């Protein structure tokens, strides 16, 4: 399971579940004819996500030298921050999202505010789309471009398939164990982004280096081939990291694992 697959699967599943909940609520309230507003919101959300992706890639392509390192460092730290927010959201809001969405849909229908339902659908897709673009760009930079787009597509398709299975199956499928598993994988991915972001900012002169490398595992586990390349692409593995990068990785990982253990 690559990081690209995990990210698109996680974000795609959330978007698919939200849209599924909206459609199920419309059916329960006898408003299937208004499903066009839900699907219209989905299409608008996808288009806006694609526009954001194009603009984001266009902006990233214009940076060179020191500015590029600063951009990449801040991008990775920003992506780690978004993943951290996502982790806490999973822990706190995931259990009540279905109830909250159904209440909102019922309120909008009672007031005849169908465009509000379309907006709710659109923003659900846009939120996941924007996060996916940022995560994917950060992972691509971290892996020196060695990210499989097919893995990302596979993640989205798997997410849609699982969402359909959940809504079509008569047997209730609990996502609690799945979200717990992916939550911990996301913690390790974010920790790698923090460490790599620190390295990029060190290269730009924004942070001191002190000791680099702190150790060198390139002979035992090179980051350019095999398992090392996979770990680099997915979890930010660095065969010869700096002292500050290791400290940042350990502090983030230790803090997040401790906080999740307390929940």
C-alpha positions in Angstrom: 0.0 0.0 0.0 1.7 3.2 -1.2 1.2 6.6 0.3 -0.4 7.9 -2.9 -2.9 5.0 -2.8 -3.6 5.5 0.9 -4.2 9.3 0.5 -6.5 9.0 -2.5 -8.3 6.1 -0.9 -8.8 7.9 2.4 -10.0 11.2 0.8 -12.0 9.4 -1.9 -13.8 7.3 0.6 -14.8 10.2 2.7 -16.1 12.1 -0.3 -18.0 9.0 -1.6 -19.5 8.3 1.9 -20.7 11.9 2.3 -22.3 11.9 -1.2 -23.8 8.5 -0.4 -25.3 9.8 2.9 -26.7 12.8 1.0 -28.4 10.5 -1.6 -29.7 8.1 1.1 -31.2 11.0 3.0 -32.9 12.4 -0.1 -34.4 8.9 -0.7 -35.5 8.6 2.9 -37.2 12.0 2.7 -38.9 11.1 -0.6 -36.9 13.7 -2.5 -35.2 11.6 -5.1 -36.2 14.0 -7.9 -33.9 16.6 -6.3 -30.9 14.3 -6.5 -29.8 16.4 -9.5 -28.7 19.0 -7.1 -26.5 16.5 -5.2 -24.9 15.3 -8.5 -24.6 18.8 -9.8 -22.6 19.7 -6.6 -20.4 16.6 -7.2 -19.6 17.6 -10.8 -18.9 21.2 -9.7 -16.6 20.0 -6.9 -14.6 17.8 -9.3 -14.2 20.6 -11.8 -13.1 23.0 -9.1 -10.6 20.4 -7.7 -9.1 20.0 -11.2 -8.8 23.8 -11.7 -7.1 24.0 -8.3 -4.8 21.1 -9.3 -3.8 22.9 -12.5 -3.2 26.2 -10.8 -1.2 24.6 -8.0 1.0 22.7 -10.5 1.5 25.9 -12.6 2.5 27.8 -9.6 4.9 25.1 -8.4 6.6 24.9 -11.8 7.7 28.6 -11.6 10.1 28.2 -8.7 13.8 27.6 -8.9 16.9 27.4 -6.7 16.5 28.7 -3.1 12.8 29.8 -3.6 12.0 26.2 -4.8 13.5 24.7 -1.6 11.5 27.2 0.5 8.3 26.3 -1.4 8.9 22.6 -1.1 9.8 22.8 2.6 6.7 24.9 3.4 4.5 22.6 1.2 5.6 19.5 3.1 5.1 21.2 6.5 1.7 22.5 5.4 0.7 19.0 4.1 1.8 17.5 7.4 -0.4 20.1 9.2 -3.4 19.2 7.0 -2.9 15.5 7.7 -2.7 16.2 11.4 -6.0 18.1 11.2 -7.5 15.2 9.3 -6.3 12.7 12.0 -7.9 14.7 14.8 -11.1 15.1 12.6 -11.3 11.3 12.3 -11.0 11.0 16.0 -13.6 13.6 17.0 -16.0 14.1 14.2 -16.1 10.8 12.3 -18.7 9.2 14.6 -21.3 12.0 14.2 -20.9 13.0 10.5 -23.8 10.9 9.3 -26.2 12.4 11.8 -25.1 16.0 11.2 -25.4 15.6 7.4 -28.9 14.2 7.6 -30.0 17.0 9.9 -28.6 19.6 7.4 -30.3 18.0 4.4 -33.7 17.9 6.2 -33.4 21.5 7.2 -32.5 22.6 3.6 -35.4 20.6 2.1 -37.9 22.0 4.6 -36.9 25.5 3.6 -36.8 24.7 -0.1 -33.1 25.7 -0.2 -32.0 23.1 -2.8 -29.0 25.1 -3.9 -27.7 24.7 -0.3 -27.8 21.0 -0.8 -25.8 21.4 -4.1 -23.3 23.6 -2.2 -23.0 21.1 0.6 -22.3 18.3 -1.9 -19.8 20.5 -3.9 -17.9 21.6 -0.8 -17.6 18.0 0.4 -15.9 17.0 -2.9 -13.8 20.2 -3.1 -12.5 19.8 0.4 -11.2 16.3 -0.3 -10.0 17.3 -3.8 -7.9 20.2 -2.5 -6.4 18.2 0.3 -5.6 15.4 -2.1 -3.8 17.8 -4.5 -1.7 19.2 -1.7 -0.9 15.8 -0.2 0.0 14.4 -3.6 2.2 17.3 -4.5 4.1 17.0 -1.2 4.5 13.3 -1.6 5.7 13.7 -5.2 8.4 16.2 -4.1 9.4 14.0 -1.2 9.8 11.0 -3.6 11.6 13.1 -6.3 8.6 12.6 -8.6 8.6 8.8 -8.2 4.9 8.6 -7.4 2.6 6.3 -9.2 -0.5 8.0 -10.6 -2.0 4.6 -11.2 -1.8 3.9 -7.4 -3.7 7.2 -6.9 -6.4 6.2 -9.4 -6.6 2.8 -7.8 -7.1 4.4 -4.4 -10.0 6.5 -5.7 -11.6 3.5 -7.5 -11.3 1.3 -4.4 -12.8 4.0 -2.3 -15.8 4.3 -4.6 -16.2 0.5 -4.6 -16.1 0.2 -0.9 -18.6 3.1 -0.5 -21.0 1.3 -2.9 -20.6 -1.9 -1.0 -21.4 -0.2 2.3 -24.6 1.4 0.9 -25.8 -1.7 -1.1 -24.9 -4.4 1.4 -27.6 -5.5 3.9 -24.9 -6.3 6.4 -23.6 -3.3 8.2 -19.9 -2.7 7.6 -18.1 -0.9 10.4 -15.4 1.5 9.3 -14.0 2.0 12.8 -11.2 -0.5 12.5 -10.3 0.8 9.0 -10.1 4.4 10.1 -8.0 3.5 13.1 -5.6 1.7 10.9 -5.3 4.4 8.3 -5.1 7.1 11.1 -1.8 5.5 12.3 -0.4 5.2 8.8 -1.2 8.9 8.2 0.8 9.7 11.4 3.9 8.1 10.0 3.4 9.7 6.6 3.0 13.1 8.2 6.1 12.5 10.4 8.1 11.9 7.2 6.8 15.1 5.6 7.8 17.0 8.7 11.4 15.6 8.6 11.7 16.2 4.8 10.3 19.7 5.1 13.0 20.5 7.7 15.7 19.2 5.3 14.4 21.4 2.5 14.3 24.5 4.7 17.9 23.7 5.8 18.9 23.6 2.2 17.3 27.0 1.7 19.3 28.4 4.7 16.1 29.0 6.8 17.2 26.4 9.4 20.6 25.5 10.7 22.1 22.1 9.9 24.3 21.4 12.9 25.0 17.7 12.2 24.5 16.1 8.8 24.5 13.3 8.4 23.6 12.1 11.9 24.1 8.6 10.5 24.3 7.0 7.1 22.3 3.9 6.1 22.8 4.3 2.3 25.0 1.2 2.0 22.5 -1.0 4.0 19.2 0.5 2.8 19.7 3.0 -0.1 16.8 5.4 -0.7 17.1 5.2 -4.5 16.1 1.5 -5.0 14.0 -1.3 -3.6 12.6 -1.1 -0.2 14.4 2.2 0.6 12.8 3.9 -2.4 9.4 2.7 -1.3 9.9 3.9 2.2 11.1 7.3 0.9 8.1 7.7 -1.3 5.6 6.6 1.3 7.0 7.6 4.7 9.9 10.1 3.9 12.7 7.7 4.6 16.1 9.4 4.6 19.3 7.3 4.6 21.5 10.1 5.9 19.3 12.6 7.8 20.3 15.7 9.7 20.1 15.9 13.5 17.2 18.5 13.4 15.3 16.4 10.9 15.5 13.3 13.2 14.5 15.4 16.2 11.5 16.8 14.2 10.5 13.3 13.1 10.7 11.8 16.6 9.0 14.7 18.3 6.1 14.7 15.9 5.7 10.9 15.9 6.0 10.6 19.6 3.5 13.4 20.3 0.9 12.2 17.9 1.1 8.5 19.1 0.8 9.7 22.7 -2.2 11.9 21.9 -4.0 9.1 20.0 -3.3 6.6 22.8 -5.0 8.9 25.2 -8.3 9.0 23.2 
